[in-house]
């Protein structure tokens, strides 16, 4: 199954985040792989900012996220993983959402569910 999500960027002084990139994941047999591509509209805006200038520079090319075991954190680029809440932050948010069970979710699944 292929899952899609958008990476957003909130610039200081803005009230809402801009959609920056489209991320696609595919999971199979305990592994995950995917791609990340900056949006054309974002690349053409006045002052686009790279998510990580060293590893994800501003470019219209599609960046591959190599096949990685899901239990090892999956294919999500470390730049994006570091921007997400840690285990305590996920548990606190799930509690605020009145989830009554404690579920281990991949980072991106947590974000998709908590901000739906």
Residue pairs with C-beta under 8 A, 6 or more apart in sequence:
1 26
1 27
2 24
2 25
2 26
3 24
3 25
3 26
3 27
3 108
3 112
4 22
4 23
4 24
4 25
5 22
5 23
5 25
5 108
5 111
5 112
6 19
6 20
6 21
6 22
6 23
7 19
7 20
7 21
7 22
7 23
7 36
7 51
7 80
8 17
8 18
8 19
8 20
9 17
9 18
9 20
9 49
9 51
10 16
10 17
10 18
11 18
11 49
18 42
18 45
19 39
19 42
20 38
20 39
20 42
20 48
20 51
21 36
21 37
21 38
21 39
21 42
21 51
21 56
22 36
22 37
22 39
23 34
23 35
23 36
23 65
23 76
23 80
23 108
24 34
24 35
24 36
25 32
25 33
25 34
25 65
25 74
25 75
25 76
25 108
26 32
26 33
26 34
27 70
27 74
30 69
30 70
30 71
31 67
31 68
31 69
31 70
32 67
32 68
32 69
32 70
32 74
32 75
32 106
33 64
33 65
33 66
33 67
33 68
33 75
34 64
34 65
34 75
34 76
35 62
35 63
35 64
35 65
36 56
36 62
36 63
36 65
36 77
37 60
37 61
37 62
37 63
38 48
38 58
38 59
38 60
40 60
42 48
43 58
43 59
43 60
48 58
49 58
50 56
50 57
50 58
51 77
51 79
51 80
52 77
52 79
55 77
55 79
56 63
56 77
56 79
63 77
65 75
65 76
65 77
66 75
67 75
68 74
68 75
70 106
73 81
73 107
74 106
74 107
74 108
76 106
76 107
76 108
80 107
81 107
84 107
84 108
84 110
84 111
85 92
85 93
85 110
90 105
90 110
90 114
91 102
93 110
93 114
94 102
94 103
94 110
94 114
97 114
105 113
